[in-house]
Structures are given as structure tokens and as C-alpha cells.
């Protein structure tokens, strides 16, 4: 979902496209980054959706990149 949303922003606005490039090697403020559960290829997408507020992590500091997405929310 993070990739889909941030790619959509990048397709519409050069600033978001640049943000994806700028965050390729950035620290991502989620637990999975520190524990090795976040793939390097997803850093820019997660960074952009967190930075824009389109998505947020869980209260325990995780992002849940492998969790299933539902319409209901949790």
C-alpha cells in the first residue's frame, strides 16, 4: 500500500518523485528498520507515506509491512 500511494504522488508531483530518490538510503523511524524487517527497497515508499501522514505506524512503533491490508482498519 505504501508503494502504491507514494508512487501515485510521485506520478503527479515532481517534489514527491524527488522525495522518493532522496530517501533511498534514509533512516526510517519504524521498529522493522532497526530489527531488519524492512527491505531496503521499501525505505523511500515508507518514508514518503509516513512523512506526508498518509499512513502511520502502530502504537508499538512498528509499521507492519507484511500485514494484510483490509478496508475495515484496526
mmCIF file of the N, C-alpha and C atoms, coordinates in Angstrom:
data_MODEL
# 
_entry.id   MODEL 
# 
loop_
_atom_site.group_PDB 
_atom_site.id 
_atom_site.type_symbol 
_atom_site.label_atom_id 
_atom_site.label_alt_id 
_atom_site.label_comp_id 
_atom_site.label_asym_id 
_atom_site.label_entity_id 
_atom_site.label_seq_id 
_atom_site.pdbx_PDB_ins_code 
_atom_site.Cartn_x 
_atom_site.Cartn_y 
_atom_site.Cartn_z 
_atom_site.occupancy 
_atom_site.B_iso_or_equiv 
_atom_site.pdbx_formal_charge 
_atom_site.auth_seq_id 
_atom_site.auth_comp_id 
_atom_site.auth_asym_id 
_atom_site.auth_atom_id 
_atom_site.pdbx_PDB_model_num 
ATOM 1   N N  . UNK A 1 1  ? 0.828   -1.180 0.000   1.00 0.00 ? 1  UNK A N  1 
ATOM 2   C CA . UNK A 1 1  ? 0.000   0.000  0.000   1.00 0.00 ? 1  UNK A CA 1 
ATOM 3   C C  . UNK A 1 1  ? 0.877   1.250  0.000   1.00 0.00 ? 1  UNK A C  1 
ATOM 4   N N  . UNK A 1 2  ? 1.952   1.237  0.786   1.00 0.00 ? 2  UNK A N  1 
ATOM 5   C CA . UNK A 1 2  ? 2.845   2.401  0.851   1.00 0.00 ? 2  UNK A CA 1 
ATOM 6   C C  . UNK A 1 2  ? 3.442   2.702  -0.519  1.00 0.00 ? 2  UNK A C  1 
ATOM 7   N N  . UNK A 1 3  ? 3.844   1.652  -1.227  1.00 0.00 ? 3  UNK A N  1 
ATOM 8   C CA . UNK A 1 3  ? 4.416   1.849  -2.563  1.00 0.00 ? 3  UNK A CA 1 
ATOM 9   C C  . UNK A 1 3  ? 3.373   2.431  -3.515  1.00 0.00 ? 3  UNK A C  1 
ATOM 10  N N  . UNK A 1 4  ? 2.178   1.911  -3.459  1.00 0.00 ? 4  UNK A N  1 
ATOM 11  C CA . UNK A 1 4  ? 1.107   2.373  -4.339  1.00 0.00 ? 4  UNK A CA 1 
ATOM 12  C C  . UNK A 1 4  ? 0.799   3.852  -4.098  1.00 0.00 ? 4  UNK A C  1 
ATOM 13  N N  . UNK A 1 5  ? 0.636   4.235  -2.842  1.00 0.00 ? 5  UNK A N  1 
ATOM 14  C CA . UNK A 1 5  ? 0.304   5.623  -2.519  1.00 0.00 ? 5  UNK A CA 1 
ATOM 15  C C  . UNK A 1 5  ? 1.431   6.590  -2.877  1.00 0.00 ? 5  UNK A C  1 
ATOM 16  N N  . UNK A 1 6  ? 2.654   6.249  -2.507  1.00 0.00 ? 6  UNK A N  1 
ATOM 17  C CA . UNK A 1 6  ? 3.760   7.168  -2.775  1.00 0.00 ? 6  UNK A CA 1 
ATOM 18  C C  . UNK A 1 6  ? 4.088   7.238  -4.263  1.00 0.00 ? 6  UNK A C  1 
ATOM 19  N N  . UNK A 1 7  ? 3.918   6.148  -4.977  1.00 0.00 ? 7  UNK A N  1 
ATOM 20  C CA . UNK A 1 7  ? 4.131   6.173  -6.427  1.00 0.00 ? 7  UNK A CA 1 
ATOM 21  C C  . UNK A 1 7  ? 3.091   7.047  -7.119  1.00 0.00 ? 7  UNK A C  1 
ATOM 22  N N  . UNK A 1 8  ? 1.873   7.009  -6.618  1.00 0.00 ? 8  UNK A N  1 
ATOM 23  C CA . UNK A 1 8  ? 0.818   7.874  -7.158  1.00 0.00 ? 8  UNK A CA 1 
ATOM 24  C C  . UNK A 1 8  ? 1.142   9.343  -6.946  1.00 0.00 ? 8  UNK A C  1 
ATOM 25  N N  . UNK A 1 9  ? 1.641   9.677  -5.766  1.00 0.00 ? 9  UNK A N  1 
ATOM 26  C CA . UNK A 1 9  ? 2.054   11.064 -5.503  1.00 0.00 ? 9  UNK A CA 1 
ATOM 27  C C  . UNK A 1 9  ? 3.180   11.477 -6.439  1.00 0.00 ? 9  UNK A C  1 
ATOM 28  N N  . UNK A 1 10 ? 4.157   10.593 -6.614  1.00 0.00 ? 10 UNK A N  1 
ATOM 29  C CA . UNK A 1 10 ? 5.314   10.887 -7.465  1.00 0.00 ? 10 UNK A CA 1 
ATOM 30  C C  . UNK A 1 10 ? 4.913   11.068 -8.929  1.00 0.00 ? 10 UNK A C  1 
ATOM 31  N N  . UNK A 1 11 ? 3.892   10.356 -9.357  1.00 0.00 ? 11 UNK A N  1 
ATOM 32  C CA . UNK A 1 11 ? 3.431   10.481 -10.740 1.00 0.00 ? 11 UNK A CA 1 
ATOM 33  C C  . UNK A 1 11 ? 2.770   11.829 -10.997 1.00 0.00 ? 11 UNK A C  1 
ATOM 34  N N  . UNK A 1 12 ? 2.248   12.448 -9.945  1.00 0.00 ? 12 UNK A N  1 
ATOM 35  C CA . UNK A 1 12 ? 1.540   13.707 -10.083 1.00 0.00 ? 12 UNK A CA 1 
ATOM 36  C C  . UNK A 1 12 ? 2.365   14.942 -9.719  1.00 0.00 ? 12 UNK A C  1 
ATOM 37  N N  . UNK A 1 13 ? 3.455   14.747 -8.983  1.00 0.00 ? 13 UNK A N  1 
ATOM 38  C CA . UNK A 1 13 ? 4.189   15.898 -8.468  1.00 0.00 ? 13 UNK A CA 1 
ATOM 39  C C  . UNK A 1 13 ? 5.685   15.582 -8.425  1.00 0.00 ? 13 UNK A C  1 
ATOM 40  N N  . UNK A 1 14 ? 6.482   16.400 -9.079  1.00 0.00 ? 14 UNK A N  1 
ATOM 41  C CA . UNK A 1 14 ? 7.928   16.195 -9.135  1.00 0.00 ? 14 UNK A CA 1 
ATOM 42  C C  . UNK A 1 14 ? 8.582   16.219 -7.753  1.00 0.00 ? 14 UNK A C  1 
ATOM 43  N N  . UNK A 1 15 ? 8.024   16.984 -6.823  1.00 0.00 ? 15 UNK A N  1 
ATOM 44  C CA . UNK A 1 15 ? 8.599   17.037 -5.482  1.00 0.00 ? 15 UNK A CA 1 
ATOM 45  C C  . UNK A 1 15 ? 8.544   15.671 -4.799  1.00 0.00 ? 15 UNK A C  1 
ATOM 46  N N  . UNK A 1 16 ? 7.452   14.945 -4.979  1.00 0.00 ? 16 UNK A N  1 
ATOM 47  C CA . UNK A 1 16 ? 7.342   13.610 -4.396  1.00 0.00 ? 16 UNK A CA 1 
ATOM 48  C C  . UNK A 1 16 ? 8.256   12.625 -5.115  1.00 0.00 ? 16 UNK A C  1 
ATOM 49  N N  . UNK A 1 17 ? 8.395   12.808 -6.409  1.00 0.00 ? 17 UNK A N  1 
ATOM 50  C CA . UNK A 1 17 ? 9.315   11.970 -7.175  1.00 0.00 ? 17 UNK A CA 1 
ATOM 51  C C  . UNK A 1 17 ? 10.741  12.167 -6.653  1.00 0.00 ? 17 UNK A C  1 
ATOM 52  N N  . UNK A 1 18 ? 11.107  13.402 -6.386  1.00 0.00 ? 18 UNK A N  1 
ATOM 53  C CA . UNK A 1 18 ? 12.418  13.695 -5.832  1.00 0.00 ? 18 UNK A CA 1 
ATOM 54  C C  . UNK A 1 18 ? 12.549  13.145 -4.413  1.00 0.00 ? 18 UNK A C  1 
ATOM 55  N N  . UNK A 1 19 ? 11.471  13.220 -3.645  1.00 0.00 ? 19 UNK A N  1 
ATOM 56  C CA . UNK A 1 19 ? 11.492  12.702 -2.274  1.00 0.00 ? 19 UNK A CA 1 
ATOM 57  C C  . UNK A 1 19 ? 11.766  11.204 -2.264  1.00 0.00 ? 19 UNK A C  1 
ATOM 58  N N  . UNK A 1 20 ? 11.222  10.471 -3.235  1.00 0.00 ? 20 UNK A N  1 
ATOM 59  C CA . UNK A 1 20 ? 11.496  9.033  -3.318  1.00 0.00 ? 20 UNK A CA 1 
ATOM 60  C C  . UNK A 1 20 ? 12.984  8.788  -3.567  1.00 0.00 ? 20 UNK A C  1 
ATOM 61  N N  . UNK A 1 21 ? 13.591  9.605  -4.404  1.00 0.00 ? 21 UNK A N  1 
ATOM 62  C CA . UNK A 1 21 ? 15.027  9.466  -4.667  1.00 0.00 ? 21 UNK A CA 1 
ATOM 63  C C  . UNK A 1 21 ? 15.847  9.857  -3.439  1.00 0.00 ? 21 UNK A C  1 
ATOM 64  N N  . UNK A 1 22 ? 15.440  10.928 -2.788  1.00 0.00 ? 22 UNK A N  1 
ATOM 65  C CA . UNK A 1 22 ? 16.192  11.446 -1.641  1.00 0.00 ? 22 UNK A CA 1 
ATOM 66  C C  . UNK A 1 22 ? 16.161  10.521 -0.426  1.00 0.00 ? 22 UNK A C  1 
ATOM 67  N N  . UNK A 1 23 ? 15.161  9.668  -0.324  1.00 0.00 ? 23 UNK A N  1 
ATOM 68  C CA . UNK A 1 23 ? 15.016  8.820  0.860   1.00 0.00 ? 23 UNK A CA 1 
ATOM 69  C C  . UNK A 1 23 ? 15.416  7.362  0.619   1.00 0.00 ? 23 UNK A C  1 
ATOM 70  N N  . UNK A 1 24 ? 16.113  7.098  -0.468  1.00 0.00 ? 24 UNK A N  1 
ATOM 71  C CA . UNK A 1 24 ? 16.534  5.729  -0.774  1.00 0.00 ? 24 UNK A CA 1 
ATOM 72  C C  . UNK A 1 24 ? 17.448  5.141  0.292   1.00 0.00 ? 24 UNK A C  1 
ATOM 73  N N  . UNK A 1 25 ? 18.247  5.965  0.934   1.00 0.00 ? 25 UNK A N  1 
ATOM 74  C CA . UNK A 1 25 ? 19.203  5.489  1.930   1.00 0.00 ? 25 UNK A CA 1 
ATOM 75  C C  . UNK A 1 25 ? 18.993  6.140  3.284   1.00 0.00 ? 25 UNK A C  1 
ATOM 76  N N  . UNK A 1 26 ? 17.766  6.470  3.580   1.00 0.00 ? 26 UNK A N  1 
ATOM 77  C CA . UNK A 1 26 ? 17.473  7.191  4.812   1.00 0.00 ? 26 UNK A CA 1 
ATOM 78  C C  . UNK A 1 26 ? 17.112  6.259  5.960   1.00 0.00 ? 26 UNK A C  1 
ATOM 79  N N  . UNK A 1 27 ? 17.233  6.752  7.144   1.00 0.00 ? 27 UNK A N  1 
ATOM 80  C CA . UNK A 1 27 ? 16.760  6.053  8.330   1.00 0.00 ? 27 UNK A CA 1 
ATOM 81  C C  . UNK A 1 27 ? 15.233  6.146  8.337   1.00 0.00 ? 27 UNK A C  1 
ATOM 82  N N  . UNK A 1 28 ? 14.567  5.036  8.546   1.00 0.00 ? 28 UNK A N  1 
ATOM 83  C CA . UNK A 1 28 ? 13.108  5.012  8.565   1.00 0.00 ? 28 UNK A CA 1 
ATOM 84  C C  . UNK A 1 28 ? 12.670  4.784  10.018  1.00 0.00 ? 28 UNK A C  1 
ATOM 85  N N  . UNK A 1 29 ? 11.887  5.702  10.580  1.00 0.00 ? 29 UNK A N  1 
ATOM 86  C CA . UNK A 1 29 ? 11.561  5.626  12.013  1.00 0.00 ? 29 UNK A CA 1 
ATOM 87  C C  . UNK A 1 29 ? 10.482  4.605  12.385  1.00 0.00 ? 29 UNK A C  1 
ATOM 88  N N  . UNK A 1 30 ? 10.757  3.338  12.057  1.00 0.00 ? 30 UNK A N  1 
ATOM 89  C CA . UNK A 1 30 ? 9.858   2.250  12.450  1.00 0.00 ? 30 UNK A CA 1 
ATOM 90  C C  . UNK A 1 30 ? 10.707  1.102  12.994  1.00 0.00 ? 30 UNK A C  1 
ATOM 91  N N  . UNK A 1 31 ? 10.140  0.308  13.865  1.00 0.00 ? 31 UNK A N  1 
ATOM 92  C CA . UNK A 1 31 ? 10.886  -0.775 14.515  1.00 0.00 ? 31 UNK A CA 1 
ATOM 93  C C  . UNK A 1 31 ? 11.493  -1.751 13.518  1.00 0.00 ? 31 UNK A C  1 
ATOM 94  N N  . UNK A 1 32 ? 10.791  -2.049 12.448  1.00 0.00 ? 32 UNK A N  1 
ATOM 95  C CA . UNK A 1 32 ? 11.293  -3.015 11.472  1.00 0.00 ? 32 UNK A CA 1 
ATOM 96  C C  . UNK A 1 32 ? 12.609  -2.568 10.832  1.00 0.00 ? 32 UNK A C  1 
ATOM 97  N N  . UNK A 1 33 ? 12.811  -1.267 10.718  1.00 0.00 ? 33 UNK A N  1 
ATOM 98  C CA . UNK A 1 33 ? 14.062  -0.753 10.166  1.00 0.00 ? 33 UNK A CA 1 
ATOM 99  C C  . UNK A 1 33 ? 15.238  -1.207 11.029  1.00 0.00 ? 33 UNK A C  1 
ATOM 100 N N  . UNK A 1 34 ? 15.079  -1.094 12.323  1.00 0.00 ? 34 UNK A N  1 
ATOM 101 C CA . UNK A 1 34 ? 16.153  -1.435 13.257  1.00 0.00 ? 34 UNK A CA 1 
ATOM 102 C C  . UNK A 1 34 ? 16.309  -2.935 13.451  1.00 0.00 ? 34 UNK A C  1 
ATOM 103 N N  . UNK A 1 35 ? 15.236  -3.674 13.273  1.00 0.00 ? 35 UNK A N  1 
ATOM 104 C CA . UNK A 1 35 ? 15.265  -5.120 13.505  1.00 0.00 ? 35 UNK A CA 1 
ATOM 105 C C  . UNK A 1 35 ? 15.499  -5.917 12.231  1.00 0.00 ? 35 UNK A C  1 
ATOM 106 N N  . UNK A 1 36 ? 15.640  -5.238 11.099  1.00 0.00 ? 36 UNK A N  1 
ATOM 107 C CA . UNK A 1 36 ? 15.896  -5.930 9.842   1.00 0.00 ? 36 UNK A CA 1 
ATOM 108 C C  . UNK A 1 36 ? 14.668  -6.450 9.138   1.00 0.00 ? 36 UNK A C  1 
ATOM 109 N N  . UNK A 1 37 ? 13.492  -6.016 9.522   1.00 0.00 ? 37 UNK A N  1 
ATOM 110 C CA . UNK A 1 37 ? 12.264  -6.495 8.900   1.00 0.00 ? 37 UNK A CA 1 
ATOM 111 C C  . UNK A 1 37 ? 11.712  -5.590 7.814   1.00 0.00 ? 37 UNK A C  1 
ATOM 112 N N  . UNK A 1 38 ? 12.478  -4.572 7.432   1.00 0.00 ? 38 UNK A N  1 
ATOM 113 C CA . UNK A 1 38 ? 12.041  -3.648 6.388   1.00 0.00 ? 38 UNK A CA 1 
ATOM 114 C C  . UNK A 1 38 ? 13.056  -3.714 5.255   1.00 0.00 ? 38 UNK A C  1 
ATOM 115 N N  . UNK A 1 39 ? 12.613  -4.107 4.085   1.00 0.00 ? 39 UNK A N  1 
ATOM 116 C CA . UNK A 1 39 ? 13.518  -4.237 2.946   1.00 0.00 ? 39 UNK A CA 1 
ATOM 117 C C  . UNK A 1 39 ? 14.003  -2.863 2.499   1.00 0.00 ? 39 UNK A C  1 
ATOM 118 N N  . UNK A 1 40 ? 15.275  -2.787 2.123   1.00 0.00 ? 40 UNK A N  1 
ATOM 119 C CA . UNK A 1 40 ? 15.873  -1.516 1.698   1.00 0.00 ? 40 UNK A CA 1 
ATOM 120 C C  . UNK A 1 40 ? 15.094  -0.887 0.547   1.00 0.00 ? 40 UNK A C  1 
ATOM 121 N N  . UNK A 1 41 ? 14.553  -1.695 -0.335  1.00 0.00 ? 41 UNK A N  1 
ATOM 122 C CA . UNK A 1 41 ? 13.802  -1.176 -1.482  1.00 0.00 ? 41 UNK A CA 1 
ATOM 123 C C  . UNK A 1 41 ? 12.535  -0.435 -1.061  1.00 0.00 ? 41 UNK A C  1 
ATOM 124 N N  . UNK A 1 42 ? 12.047  -0.698 0.156   1.00 0.00 ? 42 UNK A N  1 
ATOM 125 C CA . UNK A 1 42 ? 10.816  -0.043 0.604   1.00 0.00 ? 42 UNK A CA 1 
ATOM 126 C C  . UNK A 1 42 ? 11.068  1.241  1.401   1.00 0.00 ? 42 UNK A C  1 
ATOM 127 N N  . UNK A 1 43 ? 12.332  1.542  1.739   1.00 0.00 ? 43 UNK A N  1 
ATOM 128 C CA . UNK A 1 43 ? 12.629  2.743  2.527   1.00 0.00 ? 43 UNK A CA 1 
ATOM 129 C C  . UNK A 1 43 ? 11.987  4.006  1.959   1.00 0.00 ? 43 UNK A C  1 
ATOM 130 N N  . UNK A 1 44 ? 12.148  4.289  0.660   1.00 0.00 ? 44 UNK A N  1 
ATOM 131 C CA . UNK A 1 44 ? 11.572  5.544  0.154   1.00 0.00 ? 44 UNK A CA 1 
ATOM 132 C C  . UNK A 1 44 ? 10.049  5.590  0.248   1.00 0.00 ? 44 UNK A C  1 
ATOM 133 N N  . UNK A 1 45 ? 9.403   4.479  -0.029  1.00 0.00 ? 45 UNK A N  1 
ATOM 134 C CA . UNK A 1 45 ? 7.943   4.456  -0.021  1.00 0.00 ? 45 UNK A CA 1 
ATOM 135 C C  . UNK A 1 45 ? 7.390   4.646  1.386   1.00 0.00 ? 45 UNK A C  1 
ATOM 136 N N  . UNK A 1 46 ? 7.970   3.948  2.330   1.00 0.00 ? 46 UNK A N  1 
ATOM 137 C CA . UNK A 1 46 ? 7.532   4.079  3.715   1.00 0.00 ? 46 UNK A CA 1 
ATOM 138 C C  . UNK A 1 46 ? 7.842   5.487  4.231   1.00 0.00 ? 46 UNK A C  1 
ATOM 139 N N  . UNK A 1 47 ? 8.995   6.010  3.885   1.00 0.00 ? 47 UNK A N  1 
ATOM 140 C CA . UNK A 1 47 ? 9.370   7.363  4.319   1.00 0.00 ? 47 UNK A CA 1 
ATOM 141 C C  . UNK A 1 47 ? 8.382   8.414  3.818   1.00 0.00 ? 47 UNK A C  1 
ATOM 142 N N  . UNK A 1 48 ? 7.997   8.310  2.557   1.00 0.00 ? 48 UNK A N  1 
ATOM 143 C CA . UNK A 1 48 ? 7.076   9.297  1.981   1.00 0.00 ? 48 UNK A CA 1 
ATOM 144 C C  . UNK A 1 48 ? 5.690   9.205  2.604   1.00 0.00 ? 48 UNK A C  1 
ATOM 145 N N  . UNK A 1 49 ? 5.153   8.001  2.771   1.00 0.00 ? 49 UNK A N  1 
ATOM 146 C CA . UNK A 1 49 ? 3.803   7.909  3.339   1.00 0.00 ? 49 UNK A CA 1 
ATOM 147 C C  . UNK A 1 49 ? 3.778   8.317  4.811   1.00 0.00 ? 49 UNK A C  1 
ATOM 148 N N  . UNK A 1 50 ? 4.856   8.028  5.529   1.00 0.00 ? 50 UNK A N  1 
ATOM 149 C CA . UNK A 1 50 ? 4.924   8.483  6.918   1.00 0.00 ? 50 UNK A CA 1 
ATOM 150 C C  . UNK A 1 50 ? 5.086   10.001 6.974   1.00 0.00 ? 50 UNK A C  1 
ATOM 151 N N  . UNK A 1 51 ? 5.961   10.523 6.124   1.00 0.00 ? 51 UNK A N  1 
ATOM 152 C CA . UNK A 1 51 ? 6.233   11.961 6.105   1.00 0.00 ? 51 UNK A CA 1 
ATOM 153 C C  . UNK A 1 51 ? 5.041   12.802 5.698   1.00 0.00 ? 51 UNK A C  1 
ATOM 154 N N  . UNK A 1 52 ? 4.199   12.271 4.843   1.00 0.00 ? 52 UNK A N  1 
ATOM 155 C CA . UNK A 1 52 ? 3.021   13.013 4.397   1.00 0.00 ? 52 UNK A CA 1 
ATOM 156 C C  . UNK A 1 52 ? 1.819   12.794 5.305   1.00 0.00 ? 52 UNK A C  1 
ATOM 157 N N  . UNK A 1 53 ? 1.900   11.787 6.166   1.00 0.00 ? 53 UNK A N  1 
ATOM 158 C CA . UNK A 1 53 ? 0.779   11.486 7.048   1.00 0.00 ? 53 UNK A CA 1 
ATOM 159 C C  . UNK A 1 53 ? -0.289  10.615 6.402   1.00 0.00 ? 53 UNK A C  1 
ATOM 160 N N  . UNK A 1 54 ? -0.022  10.105 5.204   1.00 0.00 ? 54 UNK A N  1 
ATOM 161 C CA . UNK A 1 54 ? -0.997  9.235  4.545   1.00 0.00 ? 54 UNK A CA 1 
ATOM 162 C C  . UNK A 1 54 ? -1.146  7.906  5.278   1.00 0.00 ? 54 UNK A C  1 
ATOM 163 N N  . UNK A 1 55 ? -0.076  7.460  5.879   1.00 0.00 ? 55 UNK A N  1 
ATOM 164 C CA . UNK A 1 55 ? -0.101  6.230  6.667   1.00 0.00 ? 55 UNK A CA 1 
ATOM 165 C C  . UNK A 1 55 ? 0.657   6.501  7.959   1.00 0.00 ? 55 UNK A C  1 
ATOM 166 N N  . UNK A 1 56 ? 0.336   5.711  8.969   1.00 0.00 ? 56 UNK A N  1 
ATOM 167 C CA . UNK A 1 56 ? 1.031   5.831  10.251  1.00 0.00 ? 56 UNK A CA 1 
ATOM 168 C C  . UNK A 1 56 ? 1.358   4.424  10.734  1.00 0.00 ? 56 UNK A C  1 
ATOM 169 N N  . UNK A 1 57 ? 2.336   4.340  11.563  1.00 0.00 ? 57 UNK A N  1 
ATOM 170 C CA . UNK A 1 57 ? 2.677   3.049  12.138  1.00 0.00 ? 57 UNK A CA 1 
ATOM 171 C C  . UNK A 1 57 ? 1.746   2.723  13.290  1.00 0.00 ? 57 UNK A C  1 
ATOM 172 N N  . UNK A 1 58 ? 2.019   1.603  13.909  1.00 0.00 ? 58 UNK A N  1 
ATOM 173 C CA . UNK A 1 58 ? 1.242   1.159  15.058  1.00 0.00 ? 58 UNK A CA 1 
ATOM 174 C C  . UNK A 1 58 ? 1.772   1.791  16.339  1.00 0.00 ? 58 UNK A C  1 
ATOM 175 N N  . UNK A 1 59 ? 0.963   1.832  17.378  1.00 0.00 ? 59 UNK A N  1 
ATOM 176 C CA . UNK A 1 59 ? 1.399   2.438  18.650  1.00 0.00 ? 59 UNK A CA 1 
ATOM 177 C C  . UNK A 1 59 ? 2.677   1.832  19.230  1.00 0.00 ? 59 UNK A C  1 
ATOM 178 N N  . UNK A 1 60 ? 2.978   0.583  18.892  1.00 0.00 ? 60 UNK A N  1 
ATOM 179 C CA . UNK A 1 60 ? 4.189   -0.050 19.427  1.00 0.00 ? 60 UNK A CA 1 
ATOM 180 C C  . UNK A 1 60 ? 5.449   0.301  18.632  1.00 0.00 ? 60 UNK A C  1 
ATOM 181 N N  . UNK A 1 61 ? 5.326   1.199  17.655  1.00 0.00 ? 61 UNK A N  1 
ATOM 182 C CA . UNK A 1 61 ? 6.479   1.637  16.882  1.00 0.00 ? 61 UNK A CA 1 
ATOM 183 C C  . UNK A 1 61 ? 6.742   0.843  15.621  1.00 0.00 ? 61 UNK A C  1 
ATOM 184 N N  . UNK A 1 62 ? 5.898   -0.158 15.330  1.00 0.00 ? 62 UNK A N  1 
ATOM 185 C CA . UNK A 1 62 ? 6.069   -0.950 14.116  1.00 0.00 ? 62 UNK A CA 1 
ATOM 186 C C  . UNK A 1 62 ? 5.262   -0.331 12.969  1.00 0.00 ? 62 UNK A C  1 
ATOM 187 N N  . UNK A 1 63 ? 5.594   -0.757 11.762  1.00 0.00 ? 63 UNK A N  1 
ATOM 188 C CA . UNK A 1 63 ? 4.862   -0.308 10.581  1.00 0.00 ? 63 UNK A CA 1 
ATOM 189 C C  . UNK A 1 63 ? 4.007   -1.429 10.006  1.00 0.00 ? 63 UNK A C  1 
ATOM 190 N N  . UNK A 1 64 ? 4.429   -2.666 10.183  1.00 0.00 ? 64 UNK A N  1 
ATOM 191 C CA . UNK A 1 64 ? 3.659   -3.818 9.713   1.00 0.00 ? 64 UNK A CA 1 
ATOM 192 C C  . UNK A 1 64 ? 3.712   -4.023 8.225   1.00 0.00 ? 64 UNK A C  1 
ATOM 193 N N  . UNK A 1 65 ? 4.913   -4.004 7.613   1.00 0.00 ? 65 UNK A N  1 
ATOM 194 C CA . UNK A 1 65 ? 4.982   -4.151 6.162   1.00 0.00 ? 65 UNK A CA 1 
ATOM 195 C C  . UNK A 1 65 ? 4.463   -5.480 5.621   1.00 0.00 ? 65 UNK A C  1 
ATOM 196 N N  . UNK A 1 66 ? 4.419   -6.496 6.439   1.00 0.00 ? 66 UNK A N  1 
ATOM 197 C CA . UNK A 1 66 ? 3.939   -7.797 5.964   1.00 0.00 ? 66 UNK A CA 1 
ATOM 198 C C  . UNK A 1 66 ? 2.503   -8.095 6.382   1.00 0.00 ? 66 UNK A C  1 
ATOM 199 N N  . UNK A 1 67 ? 1.865   -7.139 7.052   1.00 0.00 ? 67 UNK A N  1 
ATOM 200 C CA . UNK A 1 67 ? 0.466   -7.355 7.474   1.00 0.00 ? 67 UNK A CA 1 
ATOM 201 C C  . UNK A 1 67 ? -0.477  -7.205 6.288   1.00 0.00 ? 67 UNK A C  1 
ATOM 202 N N  . UNK A 1 68 ? -1.592  -7.890 6.363   1.00 0.00 ? 68 UNK A N  1 
ATOM 203 C CA . UNK A 1 68 ? -2.618  -7.826 5.339   1.00 0.00 ? 68 UNK A CA 1 
ATOM 204 C C  . UNK A 1 68 ? -3.414  -6.525 5.488   1.00 0.00 ? 68 UNK A C  1 
ATOM 205 N N  . UNK A 1 69 ? -3.716  -5.910 4.367   1.00 0.00 ? 69 UNK A N  1 
ATOM 206 C CA . UNK A 1 69 ? -4.494  -4.666 4.366   1.00 0.00 ? 69 UNK A CA 1 
ATOM 207 C C  . UNK A 1 69 ? -5.969  -5.010 4.226   1.00 0.00 ? 69 UNK A C  1 
ATOM 208 N N  . UNK A 1 70 ? -6.811  -4.352 5.036   1.00 0.00 ? 70 UNK A N  1 
ATOM 209 C CA . UNK A 1 70 ? -8.252  -4.537 4.924   1.00 0.00 ? 70 UNK A CA 1 
ATOM 210 C C  . UNK A 1 70 ? -8.921  -3.186 4.823   1.00 0.00 ? 70 UNK A C  1 
ATOM 211 N N  . UNK A 1 71 ? -10.145 -3.174 4.385   1.00 0.00 ? 71 UNK A N  1 
ATOM 212 C CA . UNK A 1 71 ? -10.909 -1.924 4.316   1.00 0.00 ? 71 UNK A CA 1 
ATOM 213 C C  . UNK A 1 71 ? -11.388 -1.500 5.683   1.00 0.00 ? 71 UNK A C  1 
ATOM 214 N N  . UNK A 1 72 ? -11.552 -2.418 6.583   1.00 0.00 ? 72 UNK A N  1 
ATOM 215 C CA . UNK A 1 72 ? -12.134 -2.141 7.889   1.00 0.00 ? 72 UNK A CA 1 
ATOM 216 C C  . UNK A 1 72 ? -11.210 -1.359 8.798   1.00 0.00 ? 72 UNK A C  1 
ATOM 217 N N  . UNK A 1 73 ? -9.935  -1.536 8.682   1.00 0.00 ? 73 UNK A N  1 
ATOM 218 C CA . UNK A 1 73 ? -8.999  -0.892 9.594   1.00 0.00 ? 73 UNK A CA 1 
ATOM 219 C C  . UNK A 1 73 ? -9.013  -1.597 10.952  1.00 0.00 ? 73 UNK A C  1 
ATOM 220 N N  . UNK A 1 74 ? -8.043  -1.300 11.752  1.00 0.00 ? 74 UNK A N  1 
ATOM 221 C CA . UNK A 1 74 ? -7.964  -1.961 13.058  1.00 0.00 ? 74 UNK A CA 1 
ATOM 222 C C  . UNK A 1 74 ? -7.748  -0.969 14.143  1.00 0.00 ? 74 UNK A C  1 
# 
